[in-house]
């Protein structure tokens, strides 16, 4: 795999752990999709203590360009999307 830059590769490898990571997959139309995901807790944590306010444990934001080197992601990784896809890390619908 030829990565667009070291930070993108590093964040891709960090996905699934507490903190921020990059997910790669396909949207409902089958087009390449790139997501910045932030996890408040590790993926193994299945429940949180009860609180009086809502808590977001995972948030996702779709991106089109690399935040570090500005490359257009579907052009750079389009042929490798299925190889990079890790469905177990994405928020389930």
N, C-alpha and C positions, 0 to 999 in steps of 0.2 A: 504494500500500500504506500502510495506517495501522498503524504499529508501536505496540506496547504501551508501549515506552519506548526511549530512545536507547541504553542499554547492550545491550538485546536486538538491536536493529538492527545495532549495531557488531559484536557477536560473530557474528551471522549473516553479515555481510559478510567477516569474517575466516576463516571456515571454509575448510579446505584448506591454509592456511598453517601453518607451525610455530607451536605455541601452542594456544590454546583457541578453539573456535568453536561455533556452534549449527547443527544440521542439522534440517530439517523434512521429513517424509515420511509414509508410511503403514506400519503394522505388518502382519504376515502376515494379520490379520483385516480389513485395509482401513481401520482406524481411524487418525486422525491420531496421529503420533508425533513427539516433540520430544527431541532428543538433544544433550547437551553432549559434544563430542568434543575430546580433547587429542591433539595430534601432537607427538612428540619431534623429528621431522624434517619437512622440506617434503615434499609429496606426490610430487615428482619423484624423490626418493631411493628407489631400488628395492632396494638391498642395503646392509647395514651391515658394518663390519669384524667379523671373527670374535671372539667373546669366550668366556670360560670360564663365563659365567653367562647366563641368559635376559634378553633386553631387550625391553620392550614399546614398540613405536614408536607405536601408536595405542590409545587407550582411549576407550570410549563409556559414557555414563550417561544413561538415559532420565529425563526430567523431565516433570512435569505442570503446574507453576506457574512463572512467570517468577521467577528468583532475585533480581531487582532490584525489581520492582514488585508481585509476588505475584499477577498476573492468571492465571486458569486458561487455559492455552494453547489447548486444543482449542476452548473457547468463543470466544476472541479471534481465532484464526487458522484455525479449522475450514473456512471457506469458501474459504480461499486456500492450503490445503495443497499442492494439485497445482501451483500457480503457484510456490511456494517450494521445491519438491522438486528436489534436485540429487543424483541417484543415484551419480554418479561419486565423491562425497566420503565415502560411507558404507563401513564395513568390509564386505567381501564375505563371504558365508556359505560 
